[in-house]
Amino acid sequence: MAKVVGSIVSTQKDDALVGKKLMIVQPINSDQKNVRHEEVAIDTVGAGIGEYVLIARGAGARIADIGDQPGKKSVSDCSIIGIIDRFDN
């Protein structure tokens, strides 16, 4: 889980990132407290700044980024895969 805290604009990037929305996310725990450090994630769901999101890392992030497009490549190691509506503790 993470909170979207900003966005990235990059004019020079790998071709696999062209047309992708890059967001700065702050990972959080179940108490919505910051853990670790901020990182950049490819937004696959249209999240906005201030929203809490679900993120995937590693192979899961790459699969989420390319979806059902065989032969496409992904350079992502972190992808936003869902928007959190609420926390029920």
Backbone as CSV, one residue per row, in Angstrom:
resi,resn,N_x,N_y,N_z,CA_x,CA_y,CA_z,C_x,C_y,C_z
1,MET,0.848,-1.163,0.000,0.000,0.000,0.000,0.895,1.227,0.000
2,ALA,0.357,2.320,-0.557,1.134,3.552,-0.624,0.187,4.733,-0.779
3,LYS,0.734,5.916,-0.567,0.018,7.161,-0.832,0.728,7.849,-1.981
4,VAL,-0.033,8.322,-2.955,0.550,9.055,-4.078,0.858,10.476,-3.583
5,VAL,2.132,10.864,-3.673,2.546,12.164,-3.143,3.034,13.124,-4.229
6,GLY,3.122,12.676,-5.463,3.565,13.562,-6.525,3.601,12.845,-7.852
7,SER,4.010,13.591,-8.875,4.140,13.007,-10.206,5.502,13.373,-10.780
8,ILE,5.884,12.657,-11.819,7.180,12.836,-12.471,6.930,13.210,-13.929
9,VAL,7.671,14.199,-14.422,7.666,14.522,-15.839,9.071,14.247,-16.353
10,SER,9.164,13.422,-17.388,10.458,13.045,-17.947,10.366,13.074,-19.469
11,THR,11.146,13.943,-20.095,11.107,14.023,-21.550,12.025,13.002,-22.199
12,GLN,13.090,12.591,-21.521,14.008,11.579,-22.034,13.838,10.326,-21.184
13,LYS,13.418,9.242,-21.809,13.195,7.999,-21.070,13.220,6.814,-22.020
14,ASP,13.290,5.634,-21.466,13.227,4.402,-22.243,11.925,4.384,-23.040
15,ASP,11.987,3.843,-24.254,10.798,3.778,-25.111,9.620,3.079,-24.442
16,ALA,9.899,2.129,-23.551,8.823,1.408,-22.861,8.036,2.318,-21.921
17,LEU,8.590,3.483,-21.573,7.902,4.400,-20.666,7.126,5.502,-21.385
18,VAL,7.257,5.592,-22.708,6.555,6.626,-23.459,5.049,6.431,-23.299
19,GLY,4.361,7.483,-22.920,2.913,7.427,-22.726,2.477,6.921,-21.365
20,LYS,3.435,6.588,-20.495,3.102,6.083,-19.153,3.092,7.243,-18.160
21,LYS,2.160,7.203,-17.227,2.079,8.191,-16.162,2.937,7.706,-14.995
22,LEU,3.910,8.516,-14.596,4.819,8.157,-13.512,4.453,8.945,-12.262
23,MET,4.262,8.233,-11.160,3.850,8.866,-9.904,4.860,8.563,-8.805
24,ILE,4.999,9.499,-7.864,5.818,9.290,-6.670,4.902,8.732,-5.596
25,VAL,5.264,7.570,-5.053,4.445,6.946,-4.014,5.248,6.774,-2.730
26,GLN,4.571,6.955,-1.612,5.156,6.751,-0.290,4.523,5.495,0.301
27,PRO,5.262,4.384,0.382,4.697,3.174,0.985,4.236,3.438,2.425
28,ILE,3.138,2.774,2.797,2.556,2.926,4.135,2.245,1.555,4.711
29,ASN,2.016,1.534,6.041,1.576,0.295,6.686,0.057,0.357,6.893
30,SER,-0.506,-0.618,7.600,-1.962,-0.675,7.773,-2.505,0.445,8.651
31,ASP,-1.619,1.133,9.379,-2.031,2.302,10.169,-1.845,3.594,9.388
32,GLN,-1.569,3.485,8.103,-1.349,4.606,7.193,-0.135,5.444,7.586
33,LYS,0.843,4.811,8.231,2.103,5.459,8.607,3.154,5.138,7.544
34,ASN,3.993,6.122,7.240,5.039,5.937,6.236,6.023,4.844,6.639
35,VAL,6.393,4.032,5.682,7.444,3.034,5.854,8.396,3.154,4.670
36,ARG,9.646,2.849,4.879,10.660,2.922,3.830,10.722,4.315,3.208
37,HIS,11.127,4.365,1.974,11.349,5.626,1.282,10.393,5.755,0.094
38,GLU,10.250,6.971,-0.413,9.414,7.187,-1.583,10.023,6.493,-2.795
39,GLU,9.184,6.142,-3.761,9.669,5.542,-4.995,8.767,5.952,-6.147
40,VAL,9.203,5.675,-7.352,8.431,6.004,-8.542,7.695,4.758,-9.006
41,ALA,6.428,4.930,-9.362,5.604,3.814,-9.830,4.900,4.206,-11.119
42,ILE,4.738,3.237,-12.008,3.925,3.442,-13.206,2.465,3.300,-12.798
43,ASP,1.655,4.297,-13.178,0.238,4.288,-12.808,-0.566,3.571,-13.892
44,THR,-1.133,2.424,-13.553,-1.934,1.660,-14.519,-3.436,1.869,-14.329
45,VAL,-3.837,2.674,-13.307,-5.266,2.795,-12.993,-5.784,4.230,-12.946
46,GLY,-4.958,5.224,-13.201,-5.419,6.616,-13.184,-5.518,7.226,-11.803
47,ALA,-4.589,6.890,-10.924,-4.596,7.428,-9.555,-4.183,8.902,-9.562
48,GLY,-4.606,9.613,-8.528,-4.254,11.023,-8.395,-3.464,11.277,-7.131
49,ILE,-2.840,12.442,-7.083,-2.062,12.835,-5.910,-2.990,12.899,-4.691
50,GLY,-2.530,12.322,-3.581,-3.307,12.292,-2.346,-4.098,11.013,-2.147
51,GLU,-4.218,10.194,-3.180,-4.972,8.948,-3.053,-4.099,7.834,-2.484
52,TYR,-4.754,6.925,-1.767,-4.090,5.719,-1.275,-4.273,4.639,-2.325
53,VAL,-3.199,3.904,-2.608,-3.210,2.950,-3.711,-2.596,1.619,-3.315
54,LEU,-2.907,0.596,-4.117,-2.251,-0.704,-4.009,-1.113,-0.704,-5.016
55,ILE,0.045,-1.199,-4.609,1.187,-1.263,-5.515,1.686,-2.700,-5.613
56,ALA,2.298,-2.995,-6.738,2.947,-4.289,-6.943,4.385,-4.008,-7.322
57,ARG,5.267,-4.912,-6.920,6.689,-4.766,-7.235,7.174,-5.990,-8.000
58,GLY,8.323,-5.842,-8.654,8.965,-6.959,-9.339,8.172,-7.457,-10.527
59,ALA,8.119,-8.779,-10.686,7.458,-9.381,-11.845,5.985,-8.987,-11.907
60,GLY,5.325,-8.901,-10.767,3.919,-8.502,-10.745,3.719,-7.102,-11.295
61,ALA,4.639,-6.195,-10.998,4.562,-4.824,-11.509,4.734,-4.805,-13.018
62,ARG,5.645,-5.614,-13.527,5.878,-5.653,-14.971,4.680,-6.249,-15.700
63,ILE,4.078,-7.292,-15.138,2.893,-7.901,-15.757,1.735,-6.908,-15.758
64,ALA,1.544,-6.174,-14.656,0.472,-5.183,-14.582,0.691,-4.074,-15.605
65,ASP,1.946,-3.714,-15.838,2.262,-2.624,-16.756,1.973,-2.995,-18.204
66,ILE,2.298,-4.221,-18.624,2.100,-4.589,-20.036,0.740,-5.224,-20.293
67,GLY,0.071,-5.673,-19.236,-1.267,-6.257,-19.384,-1.274,-7.451,-20.306
68,ASP,-2.204,-7.465,-21.247,-2.336,-8.604,-22.166,-1.727,-8.286,-23.538
69,GLN,-0.608,-7.576,-23.540,0.063,-7.205,-24.785,1.350,-8.013,-24.942
70,PRO,1.262,-9.240,-25.453,2.451,-10.076,-25.586,3.496,-9.399,-26.469
71,GLY,4.751,-9.601,-26.119,5.839,-9.021,-26.886,6.248,-7.634,-26.432
72,LYS,5.405,-6.978,-25.640,5.753,-5.660,-25.106,6.763,-5.834,-23.990
73,LYS,7.582,-4.823,-23.758,8.524,-4.895,-22.644,8.156,-3.855,-21.600
74,SER,8.574,-4.104,-20.379,8.357,-3.174,-19.278,9.660,-3.016,-18.517
75,VAL,9.944,-1.799,-18.138,11.134,-1.529,-17.333,10.735,-1.168,-15.905
76,SER,9.492,-1.402,-15.573,8.964,-1.040,-14.259,9.333,-2.060,-13.188
77,ASP,9.615,-1.560,-12.001,9.770,-2.441,-10.841,8.715,-2.108,-9.794
78,CYS,7.852,-1.118,-10.091,6.765,-0.760,-9.178,5.615,-0.202,-10.013
79,SER,4.421,-0.771,-9.831,3.233,-0.308,-10.548,2.081,-0.090,-9.577
80,ILE,1.308,0.947,-9.836,0.063,1.179,-9.097,-0.989,0.306,-9.771
81,ILE,-1.607,-0.590,-8.985,-2.554,-1.557,-9.557,-3.975,-1.410,-9.029
82,GLY,-4.200,-0.488,-8.091,-5.544,-0.296,-7.548,-5.606,0.953,-6.705
83,ILE,-6.815,1.511,-6.560,-7.046,2.675,-5.705,-7.846,2.204,-4.499
84,ILE,-7.354,2.542,-3.308,-8.005,2.118,-2.054,-9.178,3.053,-1.764
85,ASP,-10.359,2.489,-1.564,-11.545,3.272,-1.234,-11.620,3.591,0.248
86,ARG,-11.262,2.600,1.085,-11.303,2.844,2.533,-10.463,1.784,3.250
87,PHE,-10.123,2.093,4.479,-9.404,1.162,5.359,-10.373,0.723,6.450
88,ASP,-10.569,-0.569,6.628,-11.407,-1.076,7.707,-10.490,-1.777,8.704
89,ASN,-10.194,-1.136,9.807,-9.315,-1.713,10.835,-10.121,-2.283,11.964
